[in-house]
Amino acid sequence: MNAWYPRITVHSLVVVLSVLVYVLTTRVERERRPPSIAIAWILGMIAVPYFALPTYLFFGRRKLARKVLGWSGVHSECEHWAEDLIASFGLAPSAPSAVRLHQDGNESASALFAVMVSSTRRLDICTYILGNDAFGREAMQRMMERARAGVQVRLLIDGVGALQLPRSCFRELNGAGVETLIFSPLLARKTQGPRNLRNHRKMAIADAARLWAGGRNIAAEYFIGLNGAMPWRDLSFDLEGQVAAAAAAQFEADWVAAGGRPAPPPPVQPQPSPAGGRAQFLPSGPDQAEDTVHALLIDACYHVRDRMLAVTPYFVPDVSLETAMRLAAHRGVTIDLCVPAVSNHRLADFARNRALRALSAAGVRIHLLPYMIHAKAVVYDESFALSGSVNLDSRSLLLNYECAVVFYGEREIDWLAAWIEALIPDARPFDGRAPGLWRDIGEGLLLTVAYQL
């Protein structure tokens, strides 16, 4: 009688190897994924390992072992629960800040150029897109003028955004003395992690003392309009104080991660503390151990008592944020969510409807705006507000490198609340009717492939 032995094949070895790679990298890097996503990866490794394993290695990881420049300052006693939470991430404390919020693109452009001109030692600019258009070329001209004046000018642009800019622009900038780096170039052998982890941060920092930031890329459609069209509605701000120093430290970490040489900090000039409300710099992304903005938004949904106002161009939240918002609405919190009826990313418009239907059924008031809005801001009660580069979608909250500023001052909170409320009269309500079978399947597939890997 012949003994039976398990038959080991090359395919079974590949399956075992694929599952081991997933388990070991997840454990070593301490990645935390929703159970549904973890199960999907494991099943993919078993069913189609030759496709699933390369996909995972290229796109599956979302936290990177990067040495981030930690905050070495002394943490003052926190006055707000959000400050306690952010401090627990090892990030910079809040500080008094002289904040100017920009009503429109003209104000934002003036503030951006004023920050650039004010630099005397160093000017650091991080952007996702630098437009090959009239506004982008004017911004480049301003950078070159500062470099010729003896200021160290550094431009960091994401690899996807850099595809829109001709090589001649980089040569011109470099020739004038502007240092340029591309963050995670798509065709480079070595990148800053998987190629779906993009640097979406937007900020200009002068001498680690003045910060311009928000949702605007440095391109015409965000400021003056492109080809005769009206500019997109967006939000940005500038400020002075220690928050700018925290942003400068984050830029330095990104610059070094992209292959740049670290630069010594500019000399600290004693300055009086600016008169204004407290604010706090909040980076998020693969370089942070926690999903910082995501955690703050969810925690805030359980703290909010009366109202929540939000505006975002793309709304595709994960289950935890969607659930937190639904529960807040069930508790009686008035939630107004403003999104464009049609954005510049039609797939995001298609994928968002599942979450919008669930929130609408819970009582969230969803306002569809008749124009493209690119602003990102959330206001909770009269407690705090935040604005920056972070969209309210899973890719922005859980995958991209992003940054925001949290505002605790009454003036800034009221200004952002009024700005969002002024959008609502022009909007139409969301139709929350149930979709057909094929649309429901299509939404689920798109959510899985595009927003949850």
C-alpha positions in Angstrom: 0.0 0.0 0.0 1.5 3.3 -1.1 1.7 6.1 1.4 0.1 9.3 0.5 2.3 12.4 0.6 1.2 16.0 -0.1 2.2 17.1 -3.5 4.3 20.3 -3.3 4.1 22.4 -6.5 5.8 25.6 -7.5 2.4 27.3 -7.4 1.8 26.3 -3.8 5.2 27.6 -2.9 4.4 30.9 -4.5 1.1 31.1 -2.6 2.9 30.4 0.7 5.6 32.9 0.0 3.1 35.6 -1.0 1.1 35.1 2.2 4.3 35.1 4.3 5.5 38.3 2.7 2.2 40.0 3.5 2.2 38.8 7.1 5.8 39.6 7.8 5.8 43.1 6.3 2.6 43.9 8.1 3.9 42.7 11.4 7.4 44.3 11.0 6.0 47.6 10.0 3.0 47.4 12.4 0.5 48.2 9.8 -3.1 48.3 10.9 -5.7 47.6 8.2 -9.5 47.2 8.4 -10.3 43.5 8.6 -12.1 43.6 5.2 -8.9 44.9 3.5 -6.7 42.4 5.2 -8.9 39.5 4.2 -9.0 40.8 0.6 -5.2 40.9 0.4 -4.9 37.3 1.9 -7.5 35.9 -0.5 -5.7 37.7 -3.4 -2.4 36.1 -2.4 -4.1 32.6 -2.4 -6.2 33.0 -5.5 -3.9 35.0 -7.8 -0.5 35.3 -6.1 1.3 36.3 -9.4 -0.8 39.4 -9.6 -1.5 40.1 -5.9 2.1 40.0 -4.6 3.5 42.5 -7.1 0.5 44.7 -6.6 1.0 44.6 -2.8 4.7 45.3 -3.0 4.1 48.3 -5.3 0.9 49.7 -3.7 0.0 47.9 -0.6 2.1 49.5 2.1 1.1 52.8 3.6 3.4 53.4 6.5 7.2 53.9 6.0 10.0 53.6 8.4 11.3 57.2 8.1 13.1 59.2 10.7 10.9 62.2 11.1 12.4 65.3 12.8 10.8 65.2 16.2 9.6 68.2 18.1 12.3 69.2 20.6 10.5 72.2 22.1 8.9 72.2 25.5 5.2 71.3 25.5 3.1 73.8 27.4 0.0 72.6 29.3 -2.7 71.8 26.8 -5.9 73.8 27.0 -8.0 71.7 24.6 -8.5 67.9 24.2 -7.4 68.2 20.6 -4.1 69.6 21.7 -3.7 66.6 24.0 -4.3 64.2 21.2 -1.9 66.0 18.8 0.7 66.2 21.5 0.4 62.4 22.0 1.6 62.0 18.3 4.9 63.7 19.2 4.0 66.8 17.2 4.6 70.5 17.9 2.3 72.2 20.5 -0.1 75.0 19.6 1.2 78.6 19.7 -0.2 82.1 19.3 -0.3 82.9 15.7 -1.1 86.0 13.6 -3.4 84.4 11.1 -4.8 85.8 7.8 -7.4 83.7 6.0 -7.9 84.4 2.3 -11.3 85.1 0.9 -10.4 84.4 -2.7 -7.6 83.7 -5.1 -6.5 87.3 -5.4 -6.0 87.6 -1.7 -4.2 84.2 -1.6 -1.9 85.2 -4.5 -1.0 88.4 -2.8 -0.2 86.6 0.5 1.8 83.9 -1.2 4.0 86.5 -3.0 4.3 88.5 0.2 5.6 85.5 2.1 8.1 84.8 -0.8 9.3 88.4 -0.9 9.7 88.5 2.9 12.3 85.7 2.9 15.8 86.9 3.7 17.7 83.7 4.4 15.6 80.7 3.2 12.4 80.1 1.2 11.0 76.6 1.2 8.1 75.7 -1.2 6.3 72.4 -1.3 3.5 71.8 -3.8 1.8 69.0 -5.6 1.4 70.9 -8.8 3.4 73.8 -10.2 1.4 75.0 -13.3 3.0 75.6 -16.7 0.7 78.6 -17.0 0.8 82.4 -16.4 0.5 82.1 -12.6 2.9 79.2 -12.3 5.5 81.1 -14.4 5.0 84.2 -12.2 5.6 82.1 -9.1 8.7 80.6 -10.6 10.0 84.1 -11.5 9.5 85.2 -7.9 11.5 82.1 -6.7 14.3 83.0 -9.1 14.4 86.6 -7.9 14.8 85.5 -4.3 17.6 83.1 -5.3 19.4 85.8 -7.2 19.1 88.0 -4.1 21.1 85.5 -2.1 18.2 83.6 -0.4 18.4 79.8 -0.3 15.3 78.7 -2.3 14.2 75.1 -2.3 11.3 73.7 -4.3 9.9 70.3 -3.6 7.3 69.0 -6.0 5.5 65.6 -6.2 6.4 63.2 -8.9 2.9 63.1 -10.3 2.6 66.9 -10.4 6.1 67.2 -11.9 4.9 65.4 -15.0 3.0 68.5 -16.0 6.0 70.8 -15.9 8.5 70.8 -18.8 12.1 69.9 -18.1 13.1 73.3 -19.3 11.3 74.9 -16.3 13.5 72.9 -13.9 16.6 73.9 -15.9 15.6 77.5 -15.7 15.0 77.4 -12.0 18.3 75.5 -11.3 20.2 78.0 -13.5 18.9 80.9 -11.3 20.0 79.1 -8.2 16.8 77.5 -7.1 17.3 74.0 -5.7 14.6 71.6 -7.0 13.7 68.1 -6.0 11.0 65.7 -7.2 9.4 63.7 -4.5 9.0 60.0 -5.5 9.5 60.3 -9.3 7.3 57.8 -11.0 10.0 56.4 -13.3 12.9 56.4 -10.7 14.3 53.1 -9.3 14.4 54.5 -5.8 11.4 56.3 -4.4 10.0 57.4 -1.1 8.0 54.1 -0.7 5.2 52.7 -2.9 4.3 54.9 -5.9 0.7 55.5 -4.8 1.9 57.4 -1.7 2.0 60.9 -3.0 3.2 64.2 -1.4 0.1 66.4 -1.4 1.4 69.0 1.0 1.1 72.6 0.0 3.1 75.3 1.8 5.6 78.1 1.4 7.8 78.9 4.4 9.9 82.0 4.8 12.8 81.9 7.3 10.9 79.3 9.4 8.9 82.3 10.7 6.1 82.8 8.1 3.9 80.2 6.6 1.5 80.2 3.6 -0.6 77.0 3.3 -4.0 75.6 2.4 -5.6 73.7 -0.4 -4.2 75.6 -3.4 -1.6 74.2 -5.8 0.6 76.9 -7.5 -1.3 76.9 -10.7 -3.7 79.3 -12.5 -7.0 77.4 -11.8 -6.5 77.9 -8.1 -5.9 81.7 -8.2 -6.8 83.5 -11.4 -8.6 81.0 -13.6 -7.4 79.1 -16.6 -8.1 79.9 -20.2 -10.7 82.5 -19.3 -12.6 80.3 -16.8 -13.4 81.4 -13.3 -10.9 80.1 -10.7 -11.9 77.3 -8.5 -13.1 78.3 -5.0 -10.5 77.3 -2.5 -9.1 78.1 1.0 -5.7 79.1 2.1 -4.1 81.2 4.8 -0.9 82.7 6.0 0.4 83.1 9.5 3.4 84.1 11.6 4.8 82.4 14.7 6.0 79.0 16.0 3.5 77.1 13.7 5.7 78.2 10.8 8.7 76.7 12.5 6.9 73.4 12.9 6.0 73.5 9.2 9.7 74.2 8.3 10.8 71.2 10.3 8.4 69.0 8.4 9.6 70.4 5.1 13.2 69.6 6.1 12.2 66.0 6.8 10.5 65.8 3.4 13.5 67.4 1.6 15.9 64.9 3.1 13.6 61.9 2.3 13.5 63.1 -1.3 17.3 62.9 -1.4 18.2 66.5 -0.5 21.0 67.5 1.8 19.9 68.7 5.2 20.3 72.4 5.8 21.2 74.1 9.1 18.2 75.9 10.7 18.2 79.6 9.9 19.3 81.8 12.8 16.5 82.4 15.3 15.6 86.1 15.6 14.0 87.0 18.9 10.5 88.2 18.1 7.6 89.1 20.3 4.8 86.5 20.4 2.3 87.4 17.7 -1.1 88.6 18.8 -3.7 86.1 17.7 -5.5 82.9 18.4 -3.6 79.6 19.1 -3.0 77.4 16.1 -1.2 74.0 15.6 0.6 72.4 12.7 -0.7 68.9 11.9 1.1 66.8 9.3 -0.3 63.4 8.3 0.8 60.6 6.1 3.1 57.5 5.7 5.8 59.3 7.7 3.6 59.5 10.8 3.1 56.5 13.1 -0.6 57.4 13.5 -3.2 58.5 11.0 -3.2 61.9 12.7 -5.8 64.0 10.8 -8.1 60.9 10.5 -7.9 60.3 14.2 -8.6 63.9 15.0 -11.7 64.0 12.8 -13.1 60.8 14.3 -12.4 61.9 17.9 -14.0 65.3 17.1 -17.2 63.6 15.9 -17.6 62.1 19.3 -16.8 65.4 21.1 -19.0 67.7 19.0 -22.3 68.8 20.6 -24.2 71.2 18.3 -22.8 71.6 14.8 -20.2 70.4 12.3 -19.5 72.2 9.1 -17.3 70.7 6.4 -16.3 71.4 2.8 -14.2 69.2 0.6 -13.9 68.5 -3.2 -13.7 64.7 -2.8 -15.7 62.9 -0.1 -14.9 59.2 0.0 -14.4 58.4 3.7 -13.6 55.0 5.2 -16.1 53.2 7.4 -14.8 54.6 10.7 -15.1 58.2 9.7 -18.5 57.7 8.1 -19.8 55.9 11.2 -18.5 58.6 13.5 -20.4 61.2 11.4 -23.6 59.2 11.3 -23.5 58.7 15.1 -23.0 62.4 15.6 -26.0 63.1 13.4 -28.1 60.5 15.3 -27.2 62.4 18.6 -28.7 65.5 17.2 -25.6 67.3 15.9 -26.4 69.5 12.9 -24.0 68.5 10.1 -23.6 70.4 6.9 -21.4 68.9 4.2 -20.6 70.9 1.1 -19.1 69.2 -2.0 -19.2 70.1 -5.7 -22.0 68.6 -7.7 -19.4 67.7 -10.4 -15.7 67.8 -9.4 -12.6 67.5 -11.6 -12.4 63.8 -10.6 -15.4 62.0 -11.9 -14.4 58.6 -10.3 -14.4 60.3 -6.9 -17.9 61.7 -7.7 -19.1 58.1 -8.6 -17.5 56.5 -5.5 -18.8 59.0 -2.9 -22.5 58.2 -3.3 -22.5 55.2 -1.1 -21.3 57.2 1.9 -23.5 60.2 1.0 -26.6 58.0 1.0 -25.8 56.6 4.4 -25.1 60.0 5.9 -28.2 61.6 4.3 -30.3 58.8 5.8 -28.8 59.7 9.2 -29.8 63.3 8.8 -26.6 64.9 7.5 -27.5 67.9 5.2 -25.5 67.4 2.0 -25.1 70.4 -0.3 -24.1 70.0 -3.9 -22.4 73.1 -5.2 -22.9 74.2 -8.8 -19.2 75.0 -9.3 -15.8 73.4 -8.7 -14.7 73.9 -5.1 -11.3 72.7 -4.0 -11.4 74.0 -0.4 -10.8 71.7 2.6 -12.0 72.7 6.0 -14.0 71.4 9.0 -15.5 73.3 11.9 -16.7 71.7 15.1 -18.9 73.8 17.4 -17.1 76.9 18.5 -14.4 74.6 19.7 -11.9 74.3 16.9 -11.5 74.2 13.1 -8.9 72.9 10.7 -7.9 73.6 7.1 -5.1 72.6 4.8 -4.4 70.1 2.0 -6.4 67.2 3.4 -9.4 66.0 1.4 -12.1 64.0 3.3 -11.4 60.8 1.4 -9.5 57.6 2.3 -6.6 58.2 -0.1 -5.9 61.7 1.4 -6.5 60.7 5.0 -4.7 57.3 5.0 -2.3 57.3 2.1 -1.0 60.7 1.0 1.5 63.0 2.7 -0.7 65.9 3.9 -0.7 68.8 6.3 -3.2 71.0 8.0 -3.4 73.7 10.6 -5.8 73.4 13.6 -7.2 76.7 14.7 -8.4 77.3 18.3 -9.0 81.0 18.1 -12.5 82.4 18.0 -11.9 84.7 15.1 -10.5 81.9 12.8 -13.3 79.5 13.8 -16.0 82.0 13.1 -14.4 83.1 9.8 -14.2 79.5 8.5 -17.8 78.8 9.7 -19.1 81.9 7.9 -17.2 81.0 4.7 -18.7 77.6 4.6 -22.2 78.7 5.5 -22.1 81.3 2.7 -21.8 78.4 0.2 -25.0 76.7 1.1 -27.6 79.1 -0.5 -26.2 78.3 -4.0 -26.3 74.5 -3.5 -28.9 71.9 -4.2 -29.7 68.9 -1.9 -28.4 65.4 -2.5 -30.8 62.8 -3.9 -30.3 59.8 -1.5 -32.4 57.3 -3.4 -31.1 53.7 -3.5 -29.0 52.8 -6.6 -29.6 50.0 -9.1 -27.8 46.7 -8.7 -25.1 47.4 -11.3 -24.3 50.8 -10.0 -24.1 49.5 -6.4 -21.6 46.8 -7.6 -19.6 49.4 -9.5 -19.4 51.6 -6.5 -18.1 48.8 -4.3 -15.5 47.7 -6.8 -14.2 51.3 -7.3 -14.1 51.8 -3.5 -12.1 48.6 -3.0 -9.6 49.1 -5.8 -9.0 52.9 -5.8 -9.6 53.9 -2.2 -8.8 51.0 0.1 -5.5 49.4 -1.1 
